[in-house]
Amino acid sequence: MSAPSSDSVTPLLVRWNSGDEQALHALVPIVYQELRRLAHHHLQSERQEHTLQSTAIVHEAYVRLVGGQPLEIANRTHFFALASRLMRQILVDYARNRNAAKRDGGRRLSLSDEIDIPMTIDENLVVLDQALNELACLDERQARIVELKFFGGLSSSAAASEMGISRTTVDREWATARLWLHRHIRTSAQK
Amino acid sequence: MTPERWQEVKKLLDQALEHKPEERHAFLDAACSFDHALRAEIGALLAEEEFVNPKFLHVPPYLDISSEGRGLESPLSAGQIFAERFRLIRKIGEGGMGQVWLAEQTLPVRRTVAIKLIRAGMYDESVVKRFQAERQSLALMDHPAIAKVFEAGATPQGQPYFVMEYVPGLPITEY
């Protein structure tokens, strides 16, 4: 099996950006496979810290799939938006599977016990995913900023240029979204 | 909450955050003088700051693979019956991919085998295919020094495994 290369991905990104939906259908499995492959590769290699940074994977996927090819900002936007969303899906699926395995093993963790620790624990990832879906119903743009920054690892200025808005707007949207998400998760856990 | 209401809340919350903490309440009292529900809603979100761990959403998500059993579907222990016909004796190896257990097969024949288990979260189509390829190539190599693969399968929970001939010996490093 030959690895997908910038020769196949870059034209697809360009076509997708000019409105070709077919190109998106071709692109999703390539990017998804590459993200999964990188995730598995990192999980397999014995590493000291035993953790896997999702954002590093998104960037690595970009370098591997698009590489040195010059790409218009709009096309890069699309790549990161797509990769952030797929990475979210991969991580949440993974967390869900692990949670199911833990439940089967009778080692269920209570949500309220974990709620004020950073969003790095499997259980919280699933809860965050649900809260983010609900935020998207209120404010699509805010949910997307969280997705780009948190799951895609983009800086505020990168997210701003990816979305075509100012960095200040990103930071403001982020600050209010963060408070809303935290409150939503915390109060849902208490119910 | 409706999207329209959230836009209202968000706008004032954002403005309140621009103020110094000690000025925020006065700002909100003035801005929401006609809408107590709005005032309460924004006040609750502002108060949320006290609960927010600074790391919340600032530390990228990562997968913790250091937990017990190293990510196997469920932790295995000696004496346990695996896949209904193998009694696990002891763990003889562990690596990035998963674990290898020494086991006694009870059905249809009684023999000592080695069972290789792939770590959870690592198996999708490609991993299973690679294992199948490994099985193929090992099956082709019929040599006394190479372990034979008896079977490959998956538990009802979807945990892929290999049953191999157990070849006792010194680790190659001690040979």
Interface residues (C-beta under 8 A of the other chain):
Chain A: R36 R37 A39 H40 L43 Q44 S45 E46 H50 T51 L52 Q53 S54 T55 A56 L91 Y94 A95 N97 R98 A101 D104 G105 D116 I117 P118 M119 T120 I121 D122 L125 C137 L138 D139 V146 K149 F150 F151 G153 R172 A175 T176 R178 L179 W180 L181 H182 R183 R186
Chain B: M1 T2 P3 W6 Q7 K10 L13 D14 L17 A44 L45 L46 E48 E49 F51 V52 N53 K55 F56 L57 H58 V59 P60 P61 Y62 L63 D64 I65 S66 G71 E73 S74 P75 G95 G96 M97 R119 A120 G121 M122 D124 S126 V127 Q157
